[in-house]
Amino acid sequence: MASHDSERRDDEEPSETGAGDDEDTGAQIAPIVKLEEVTITTGEEEEDALIDLKAKLYRFDKEGNQWKERGVGTVKLLKHKETGKVRLVMRQAKTLKICANHYVLPSTSMQEHAGNDKSCVWHASDFSDGELKKELFCIRFGSVENCRKFKEMVEEIAESQLKKEESEDATAAVGLIEKLSVEESKVEEKTGEQVPVVAKGDKEENESELEKPKAEEKDVERSSTAET
């Protein structure tokens, strides 16, 4: 028994010269590849999200005359902090690929999809593929409330953009009228400056110069009468 216990202790206890499993040897291993920090931008840094909802997007294929799934993800309405313009952006959930990207214009009109109160359709000039294309989209939400919320928000933005354009057009028209009025007044002033003003003394002198030939003619007539 004693011999067996001593052998067991020899197996369990490390030798005085050997290193333990958890002992720090002081060795330093340099990384093979050094990675640098990369700042990732989404293009949405200068915009505020007005709405952010999960949905499924479809695009109408004219050639096949059918709806094709565009992606499942989150749709956002983003308002630019400086310009105030609002754009609709939707990314796919897993790949984050953009499947819709266009501005909400005064002409943007949302309509309920026939037969599905969770969906709505609209036309847009989309830029998600890197070039401007006229598309017909259909978006479907998980609830009627989200669909209504999205539709009302888009309609409200389109109406506000229309009022903004009308206000800018009115301001531009007023500015143009004011500019024309100023130019007309300058022309009138310039025309008035070109008309010479005759002083009173000069006027009398000119009149006397005009009367001299008449007086001379009368003298000639008198002399000729006297001679006859």
SULDA-V494023 format. One record per residue. N is the residue number from 1. RES is the residue in three letters. PSI is psi in whole degrees, 0 to 359 (* if undefined). Layout:
# SULDA-V494023
n: (N & N)
res: (RES & RES)
psi: (PSI & PSI)
This chain:
# SULDA-V494023
n: (1 & 2 & 3 & 4 & 5 & 6 & 7 & 8 & 9 & 10 & 11 & 12 & 13 & 14 & 15 & 16 & 17 & 18 & 19 & 20 & 21 & 22 & 23 & 24 & 25 & 26 & 27 & 28 & 29 & 30 & 31 & 32 & 33 & 34 & 35 & 36 & 37 & 38 & 39 & 40 & 41 & 42 & 43 & 44 & 45 & 46 & 47 & 48 & 49 & 50 & 51 & 52 & 53 & 54 & 55 & 56 & 57 & 58 & 59 & 60 & 61 & 62 & 63 & 64 & 65 & 66 & 67 & 68 & 69 & 70 & 71 & 72 & 73 & 74 & 75 & 76 & 77 & 78 & 79 & 80 & 81 & 82 & 83 & 84 & 85 & 86 & 87 & 88 & 89 & 90 & 91 & 92 & 93 & 94 & 95 & 96 & 97 & 98 & 99 & 100 & 101 & 102 & 103 & 104 & 105 & 106 & 107 & 108 & 109 & 110 & 111 & 112 & 113 & 114 & 115 & 116 & 117 & 118 & 119 & 120 & 121 & 122 & 123 & 124 & 125 & 126 & 127 & 128 & 129 & 130 & 131 & 132 & 133 & 134 & 135 & 136 & 137 & 138 & 139 & 140 & 141 & 142 & 143 & 144 & 145 & 146 & 147 & 148 & 149 & 150 & 151 & 152 & 153 & 154 & 155 & 156 & 157 & 158 & 159 & 160 & 161 & 162 & 163 & 164 & 165 & 166 & 167 & 168 & 169 & 170 & 171 & 172 & 173 & 174 & 175 & 176 & 177 & 178 & 179 & 180 & 181 & 182 & 183 & 184 & 185 & 186 & 187 & 188 & 189 & 190 & 191 & 192 & 193 & 194 & 195 & 196 & 197 & 198 & 199 & 200 & 201 & 202 & 203 & 204 & 205 & 206 & 207 & 208 & 209 & 210 & 211 & 212 & 213 & 214 & 215 & 216 & 217 & 218 & 219 & 220 & 221 & 222 & 223 & 224 & 225 & 226 & 227 & 228)
res: (MET & ALA & SER & HIS & ASP & SER & GLU & ARG & ARG & ASP & ASP & GLU & GLU & PRO & SER & GLU & THR & GLY & ALA & GLY & ASP & ASP & GLU & ASP & THR & GLY & ALA & GLN & ILE & ALA & PRO & ILE & VAL & LYS & LEU & GLU & GLU & VAL & THR & ILE & THR & THR & GLY & GLU & GLU & GLU & GLU & ASP & ALA & LEU & ILE & ASP & LEU & LYS & ALA & LYS & LEU & TYR & ARG & PHE & ASP & LYS & GLU & GLY & ASN & GLN & TRP & LYS & GLU & ARG & GLY & VAL & GLY & THR & VAL & LYS & LEU & LEU & LYS & HIS & LYS & GLU & THR & GLY & LYS & VAL & ARG & LEU & VAL & MET & ARG & GLN & ALA & LYS & THR & LEU & LYS & ILE & CYS & ALA & ASN & HIS & TYR & VAL & LEU & PRO & SER & THR & SER & MET & GLN & GLU & HIS & ALA & GLY & ASN & ASP & LYS & SER & CYS & VAL & TRP & HIS & ALA & SER & ASP & PHE & SER & ASP & GLY & GLU & LEU & LYS & LYS & GLU & LEU & PHE & CYS & ILE & ARG & PHE & GLY & SER & VAL & GLU & ASN & CYS & ARG & LYS & PHE & LYS & GLU & MET & VAL & GLU & GLU & ILE & ALA & GLU & SER & GLN & LEU & LYS & LYS & GLU & GLU & SER & GLU & ASP & ALA & THR & ALA & ALA & VAL & GLY & LEU & ILE & GLU & LYS & LEU & SER & VAL & GLU & GLU & SER & LYS & VAL & GLU & GLU & LYS & THR & GLY & GLU & GLN & VAL & PRO & VAL & VAL & ALA & LYS & GLY & ASP & LYS & GLU & GLU & ASN & GLU & SER & GLU & LEU & GLU & LYS & PRO & LYS & ALA & GLU & GLU & LYS & ASP & VAL & GLU & ARG & SER & SER & THR & ALA & GLU & THR)
psi: (320 & 319 & 321 & 320 & 320 & 321 & 322 & 319 & 323 & 325 & 325 & 322 & 130 & 153 & 161 & 330 & 340 & 155 & 144 & 166 & 324 & 7 & 136 & 119 & 348 & 3 & 140 & 129 & 117 & 143 & 142 & 318 & 130 & 118 & 135 & 148 & 133 & 126 & 120 & 125 & 145 & 349 & 3 & 12 & 330 & 18 & 153 & 135 & 120 & 332 & 147 & 104 & 149 & 139 & 174 & 132 & 141 & 151 & 136 & 124 & 111 & 322 & 316 & 352 & 49 & 162 & 137 & 137 & 133 & 328 & 160 & 128 & 217 & 135 & 137 & 149 & 113 & 128 & 126 & 138 & 331 & 308 & 335 & 1 & 148 & 133 & 153 & 124 & 132 & 132 & 148 & 144 & 314 & 313 & 345 & 18 & 137 & 126 & 354 & 134 & 100 & 160 & 151 & 110 & 166 & 334 & 355 & 126 & 122 & 135 & 144 & 141 & 132 & 125 & 359 & 106 & 2 & 2 & 156 & 156 & 156 & 158 & 147 & 153 & 99 & 152 & 21 & 335 & 9 & 357 & 151 & 123 & 142 & 121 & 156 & 114 & 154 & 130 & 138 & 131 & 170 & 346 & 159 & 325 & 316 & 322 & 315 & 319 & 315 & 313 & 313 & 323 & 316 & 316 & 321 & 319 & 316 & 319 & 319 & 323 & 323 & 315 & 323 & 317 & 317 & 321 & 318 & 321 & 319 & 319 & 319 & 321 & 317 & 317 & 322 & 319 & 317 & 320 & 316 & 321 & 318 & 318 & 321 & 319 & 324 & 321 & 318 & 319 & 319 & 320 & 320 & 327 & 333 & 344 & 118 & 144 & 121 & 126 & 162 & 317 & 317 & 323 & 316 & 321 & 318 & 320 & 321 & 323 & 325 & 329 & 341 & 311 & 325 & 318 & 319 & 321 & 321 & 320 & 320 & 319 & 318 & 318 & 321 & 326 & 319 & 321 & 323 & *)
